[in-house]
Amino acid sequence: MLADDGTTVVALGVGEAGSVDADALRRAGAALARNAGSASKVATTLTAAADDPGLAAAVVEGIGLAPTATLRLRSGSKARGASST
């Protein structure tokens, strides 16, 4: 959604307070990256959802891994070690 100043706002949920883990933050970081479009700058408060400040790395990992996962899905290739069912 567009804010009053023309910037884009992306709202993400990460689960119930107190139950946020690295995986949830990693997925949220990836969702943020996918929905940021062509933005040259991104700010987030995702790390505030975790009780452990050390989980901030998971958000960064998700942001960094999102483009790779998106390209892999678009090309139809599978992650190494993935099996089809």
C-alpha positions in Angstrom: 0.0 0.0 0.0 1.2 3.5 -0.6 1.8 5.8 2.3 0.8 9.5 2.3 4.3 10.4 1.3 4.4 8.0 -1.7 6.5 5.4 -0.1 5.3 1.7 -0.2 4.3 0.1 3.1 4.5 -3.7 3.4 2.7 -5.3 6.4 3.8 -8.8 7.4 2.7 -11.1 10.2 5.2 -13.4 11.9 3.0 -15.3 14.4 2.0 -14.9 18.0 4.2 -12.9 20.4 6.6 -15.0 22.2 6.6 -17.8 19.6 8.6 -16.0 16.8 11.6 -18.1 15.9 14.4 -17.7 13.3 12.5 -19.6 10.6 9.5 -17.2 10.9 11.7 -14.2 10.7 13.6 -15.7 7.7 10.3 -16.3 5.9 9.1 -12.8 6.7 12.4 -11.3 5.5 12.0 -13.1 2.2 8.4 -11.9 1.9 9.6 -8.4 2.5 12.2 -8.7 -0.2 9.8 -10.1 -2.7 7.2 -7.4 -2.0 9.7 -4.5 -1.9 9.6 -4.3 -5.7 12.3 -2.1 -7.1 12.8 -0.1 -3.9 16.4 1.0 -3.4 16.0 1.3 0.4 14.1 -0.9 2.8 13.4 -0.3 6.5 11.9 -2.9 8.8 10.8 -3.5 12.4 10.7 -7.3 12.0 13.4 -7.8 14.5 11.2 -6.2 17.2 8.9 -9.3 16.9 11.6 -11.6 18.4 12.5 -11.9 22.1 16.1 -12.5 21.2 17.9 -9.7 19.4 20.3 -12.3 18.0 17.5 -13.4 15.6 18.0 -10.3 13.5 20.4 -12.3 11.3 17.5 -14.5 10.3 15.7 -11.4 8.8 18.8 -10.5 6.8 19.2 -14.1 5.6 15.6 -14.1 4.4 16.1 -10.8 2.6 19.3 -12.1 1.0 17.9 -15.5 0.0 14.6 -14.3 -1.5 15.9 -13.4 -4.9 17.7 -16.7 -5.3 14.5 -18.7 -4.3 12.4 -16.6 -6.7 14.8 -17.1 -9.6 14.9 -20.9 -8.9 11.1 -21.1 -8.9 10.8 -19.1 -12.1 13.4 -21.3 -13.9 11.7 -24.5 -12.7 14.8 -25.8 -11.1 14.8 -27.5 -7.6 16.8 -26.7 -4.6 19.7 -29.1 -4.2 18.6 -32.3 -2.4 14.9 -31.6 -3.0 12.8 -34.5 -4.1 9.5 -34.6 -5.9 6.5 -36.3 -4.4 
